[in-house]
Amino acid sequence: MTETKRTDKEILVKGLKTMGGSLACMFAGPTLIYISQTKLRTPIDTIMLIIAIIICALAVFFAFKGINTILDSMFKKKSS
């Protein structure tokens, strides 16, 4: 029996949603960093900077996870 490889569409959609979340974080993080750096006079600006750095780290994490999920949907063998 020859098994043909096909893309698992459910896993592909899950990966694309993760990449969408990563894209949102890629815009939100640097924007918040810029806003917090323009003022940086109150303690809330420092807290906003820390949150922005965490959002940037989440963007990298979600991008890595999304790409792995998309590749799994295309190249992983189904166990049926």
GULOFI-168353 format. One record per residue (C-alpha): residue in three letters; x, y, z. Coordinates in steps of 0.05 Angstrom, whole numbers. Each point is the difference from the previous one (the first is absolute). Layout:
// residues N
+------+--------+--------+--------+
! rest !      u !      v !      w !
+------+--------+--------+--------+
!  ALA !      X !      Y !      Z !
...
+------+--------+--------+--------+
//
This chain:
// residues 80
+------+--------+--------+--------+
! rest !      u !      v !      w !
+------+--------+--------+--------+
!  MET !      0 !      0 !      0 !
!  THR !     27 !     66 !    -20 !
!  GLU !    -22 !     57 !     44 !
!  THR !     -6 !     68 !    -32 !
!  LYS !     19 !     60 !     41 !
!  ARG !    -55 !     52 !      5 !
!  THR !     -4 !     64 !     40 !
!  ASP !    -42 !     -6 !     62 !
!  LYS !    -44 !     62 !     -8 !
!  GLU !    -22 !      4 !     74 !
!  ILE !     72 !      3 !     24 !
!  LEU !     18 !     49 !    -55 !
!  VAL !    -56 !     47 !     22 !
!  LYS !     23 !     -6 !     72 !
!  GLY !     71 !     19 !    -22 !
!  LEU !    -25 !     59 !    -41 !
!  LYS !    -40 !     26 !     60 !
!  THR !     63 !     -5 !     42 !
!  MET !     38 !     39 !    -53 !
!  GLY !    -55 !     53 !      1 !
!  GLY !      9 !      7 !     75 !
!  SER !     74 !      7 !    -11 !
!  LEU !    -12 !     55 !    -52 !
!  ALA !    -43 !     38 !     49 !
!  CYS !     54 !     -4 !     52 !
!  MET !     52 !     22 !    -51 !
!  PHE !    -37 !     65 !     -9 !
!  ALA !    -23 !     11 !     72 !
!  GLY !     67 !    -12 !     34 !
!  PRO !     43 !     50 !    -37 !
!  THR !    -57 !     51 !      0 !
!  LEU !     -4 !     -5 !     76 !
!  ILE !     75 !      5 !      6 !
!  TYR !      0 !     64 !    -41 !
!  ILE !    -56 !     30 !     40 !
!  SER !     32 !    -17 !     67 !
!  GLN !     68 !     27 !    -23 !
!  THR !    -27 !     67 !    -23 !
!  LYS !    -22 !     19 !     70 !
!  LEU !     30 !    -46 !     53 !
!  ARG !    -15 !     48 !     56 !
!  THR !    -49 !    -39 !     42 !
!  PRO !      4 !    -70 !     30 !
!  ILE !    -57 !    -21 !    -46 !
!  ASP !     46 !     13 !    -60 !
!  THR !     52 !    -48 !     29 !
!  ILE !    -53 !    -53 !     11 !
!  MET !    -25 !     11 !    -71 !
!  LEU !     72 !    -10 !    -25 !
!  ILE !      5 !    -66 !     37 !
!  ILE !    -67 !    -24 !    -28 !
!  ALA !     22 !     21 !    -71 !
!  ILE !     64 !    -40 !      6 !
!  ILE !    -41 !    -61 !     22 !
!  ILE !    -47 !     10 !    -60 !
!  CYS !     61 !      1 !    -46 !
!  ALA !     25 !    -65 !     30 !
!  LEU !    -69 !    -30 !     -9 !
!  ALA !      1 !     21 !    -74 !
!  VAL !     64 !    -41 !    -10 !
!  PHE !    -29 !    -59 !     38 !
!  PHE !    -66 !      0 !    -39 !
!  ALA !     37 !      7 !    -66 !
!  PHE !     43 !    -61 !     16 !
!  LYS !    -60 !    -40 !     25 !
!  GLY !    -42 !     20 !    -61 !
!  ILE !     54 !    -19 !    -50 !
!  ASN !      9 !    -67 !     34 !
!  THR !    -74 !    -14 !     -1 !
!  ILE !     -5 !     18 !    -74 !
!  LEU !     58 !    -45 !    -17 !
!  ASP !    -30 !    -56 !     41 !
!  SER !    -65 !      6 !    -39 !
!  MET !     37 !     -8 !    -65 !
!  PHE !     55 !    -51 !     14 !
!  LYS !    -21 !    -42 !     60 !
!  LYS !    -27 !    -69 !    -16 !
!  LYS !    -69 !    -15 !     25 !
!  SER !     -6 !    -58 !     48 !
!  SER !    -63 !    -33 !    -28 !
+------+--------+--------+--------+
//
